[in-house]
């Protein structure tokens, strides 16, 4: 199943030119012409207890059309986040990140770890498939990063002005995050340009 999701993403990225005014995941969805899945953009996976903040997945991939509203519950009374509850149609989450040429490997790893950790915190998402799509410059190399987290389950897609790394797992909770390339406690470089569409947390008041 997860390979079919990846195949749909690759076909979309090869289908046309990206619209620079749109986030990467919005481009993926707009360029998708055929799919056996139902794709839902900016899908809420957690809601704060006061309903003022949400956590949003770039794309929720479903195996059928189900118009029923998602439900959220806290696991413990003192929990801050109400998390997405399981449903038969949920298959995988796809997250997309776009980085400038100046972005260091350590920053890309930090962003990826933040995304993966945040998604793992939602059991319904952690139990399903996960795909991370990264857009970088054509000369950049993230092989060491994707091999560390996804082992052999990643591919590269080369285009004239961009390169895409696509890594996946059919069960996010089994993804090993105990090791890392860069020390996550090290100071982050200053004045580094990072432009990525995969936000870990959105404020519900600013969501369009």
C-alpha positions as CSV (number, residue, x, y, z in Angstrom):
1,X,0.0,0.0,0.0
2,X,2.7,2.6,1.0
3,X,4.5,2.0,-2.3
4,X,1.3,2.9,-4.1
5,X,1.2,6.2,-2.1
6,X,4.8,6.9,-3.0
7,X,4.1,6.1,-6.6
8,X,1.2,8.7,-6.7
9,X,3.5,11.3,-5.2
10,X,6.2,10.6,-7.8
11,X,3.7,10.8,-10.6
12,X,2.4,14.1,-9.3
13,X,5.9,15.6,-9.0
14,X,6.7,14.6,-12.6
15,X,3.4,15.9,-13.9
16,X,4.2,19.6,-14.3
17,X,5.9,22.7,-13.0
18,X,5.4,23.7,-9.4
19,X,3.5,26.8,-8.5
20,X,5.9,28.9,-6.4
21,X,3.0,30.6,-4.7
22,X,1.8,27.4,-3.2
23,X,3.2,25.1,-0.5
24,X,4.9,21.9,-1.7
25,X,2.1,19.6,-0.5
26,X,-0.5,21.8,-2.2
27,X,1.4,21.4,-5.4
28,X,1.6,17.6,-5.0
29,X,-2.2,17.5,-4.6
30,X,-2.9,19.8,-7.4
31,X,-0.7,17.9,-9.8
32,X,-2.2,14.5,-8.9
33,X,-4.3,13.4,-11.8
34,X,-5.2,9.8,-10.9
35,X,-5.1,8.0,-7.6
36,X,-6.8,5.0,-6.0
37,X,-6.7,6.9,-2.7
38,X,-8.6,9.9,-1.2
39,X,-6.2,12.7,-0.4
40,X,-7.0,15.3,2.3
41,X,-5.0,18.4,2.5
42,X,-4.1,20.1,5.9
43,X,-5.8,17.5,7.9
44,X,-6.2,18.1,11.6
45,X,-4.6,15.3,13.8
46,X,-4.8,16.9,17.2
47,X,-6.6,19.8,18.9
48,X,-5.7,21.6,22.1
49,X,-8.2,21.2,25.0
50,X,-9.2,24.8,24.7
51,X,-9.6,24.4,20.9
52,X,-7.3,27.3,20.2
53,X,-4.5,25.3,18.6
54,X,-4.3,22.4,16.2
55,X,-1.7,20.1,14.8
56,X,-2.0,19.6,11.0
57,X,-0.7,16.9,8.7
58,X,0.1,18.1,5.2
59,X,-1.8,15.2,3.5
60,X,-3.9,12.5,5.0
61,X,-4.2,9.5,2.6
62,X,-7.4,7.5,2.9
63,X,-8.5,4.3,1.3
64,X,-12.1,5.4,0.7
65,X,-14.3,8.5,0.8
66,X,-15.7,9.0,4.3
67,X,-17.3,12.4,5.0
68,X,-17.8,11.7,8.7
69,X,-16.0,14.3,10.8
70,X,-12.9,13.1,12.6
71,X,-13.1,12.7,16.4
72,X,-10.5,13.7,19.0
73,X,-10.0,12.6,22.6
74,X,-7.5,12.9,25.4
75,X,-5.9,9.8,26.7
76,X,-5.6,11.2,30.2
77,X,-7.6,13.9,31.8
78,X,-4.6,16.2,32.3
79,X,-3.4,15.8,28.7
80,X,-3.1,19.1,26.7
81,X,-3.9,17.6,23.3
82,X,-7.0,15.8,22.1
83,X,-5.7,13.4,19.5
84,X,-7.2,12.0,16.4
85,X,-9.1,8.8,17.0
86,X,-8.8,5.7,14.7
87,X,-11.0,5.2,11.7
88,X,-11.1,2.5,9.0
89,X,-10.2,4.8,6.1
90,X,-6.9,6.2,7.4
91,X,-3.9,4.8,5.6
92,X,-0.9,7.2,5.7
93,X,0.3,10.7,6.3
94,X,2.5,12.5,3.7
95,X,4.6,15.4,4.9
96,X,6.5,17.7,2.4
97,X,9.4,20.0,3.1
98,X,11.1,22.5,0.8
99,X,14.6,23.8,1.7
100,X,16.7,26.5,0.3
101,X,20.2,25.8,-1.1
102,X,21.8,27.3,2.0
103,X,20.1,24.9,4.4
104,X,22.5,22.6,6.3
105,X,22.1,18.9,6.7
106,X,21.7,19.4,10.4
107,X,18.8,21.8,10.0
108,X,17.1,19.4,7.6
109,X,17.5,16.6,10.0
110,X,16.1,18.7,12.9
111,X,13.1,19.6,10.8
112,X,12.5,16.0,9.8
113,X,12.9,14.7,13.4
114,X,10.4,17.3,14.6
115,X,7.9,16.2,12.1
116,X,8.3,12.5,12.7
117,X,8.3,12.9,16.5
118,X,5.2,15.1,16.4
119,X,3.4,12.6,14.2
120,X,4.5,9.7,16.5
121,X,2.8,11.4,19.4
122,X,-0.6,10.8,17.8
123,X,-1.3,7.0,18.0
124,X,-3.7,7.0,15.1
125,X,-1.0,8.5,12.8
126,X,1.8,6.5,14.3
127,X,0.0,3.2,13.6
128,X,-0.2,4.1,9.9
129,X,2.1,4.7,7.0
130,X,4.3,7.8,6.8
131,X,6.1,9.5,3.8
132,X,8.5,12.4,3.9
133,X,9.1,14.3,0.7
134,X,12.0,16.7,0.7
135,X,12.7,19.3,-2.1
136,X,16.3,20.5,-2.3
137,X,18.7,21.9,-4.8
138,X,19.8,19.5,-7.6
139,X,23.4,19.3,-6.3
140,X,22.5,18.5,-2.7
141,X,23.0,15.1,-1.2
142,X,20.8,13.7,1.7
143,X,21.7,10.0,1.2
144,X,23.2,9.6,4.7
145,X,20.1,11.2,6.3
146,X,17.5,9.1,4.5
147,X,19.6,5.9,4.9
148,X,19.7,6.5,8.6
149,X,16.0,6.9,9.1
150,X,14.4,5.0,6.2
151,X,17.2,2.4,5.5
152,X,16.5,1.2,1.9
153,X,13.0,2.6,1.8
154,X,13.7,5.9,0.0
155,X,14.2,7.1,-3.6
156,X,15.5,10.2,-5.3
157,X,13.8,12.0,-8.1
158,X,16.0,14.3,-10.2
159,X,14.8,17.2,-12.2
160,X,16.5,20.2,-13.9
161,X,16.3,22.6,-11.0
162,X,15.4,20.4,-8.1
163,X,16.0,17.1,-6.4
164,X,13.4,15.2,-4.3
165,X,14.1,12.7,-1.6
166,X,11.2,10.5,-0.7
167,X,11.4,8.2,2.3
168,X,8.6,6.0,3.7
169,X,7.6,3.5,6.2
170,X,4.4,1.5,6.4
171,X,4.2,1.9,10.2
172,X,5.5,5.1,11.7
173,X,5.8,3.9,15.2
174,X,8.5,1.4,14.1
175,X,10.7,4.2,12.7
176,X,14.0,4.2,14.7
177,X,14.9,7.7,15.9
178,X,17.4,6.7,18.6
179,X,20.4,7.6,16.3
180,X,21.0,10.9,14.5
181,X,23.6,12.5,12.3
182,X,23.8,15.8,14.1
183,X,23.7,16.3,17.9
184,X,20.1,17.8,18.4
185,X,21.4,19.7,21.5
186,X,24.1,21.6,19.5
187,X,23.5,25.3,18.8
188,X,21.7,26.0,15.6
189,X,23.5,28.1,12.9
190,X,22.4,31.7,12.6
191,X,21.1,33.5,9.6
192,X,20.2,30.2,7.8
193,X,17.4,30.4,5.3
194,X,14.8,27.6,5.7
195,X,11.5,27.5,3.7
196,X,9.5,24.4,4.3
197,X,5.8,23.6,4.1
198,X,5.6,21.0,6.8
199,X,4.6,22.8,9.9
200,X,4.6,20.8,13.1
201,X,2.0,23.0,14.7
202,X,-0.5,25.6,13.4
203,X,-2.5,28.2,15.3
204,X,-6.1,27.6,14.5
205,X,-6.7,31.3,14.4
206,X,-4.4,31.8,11.4
207,X,-5.4,28.7,9.4
208,X,-6.9,29.5,6.1
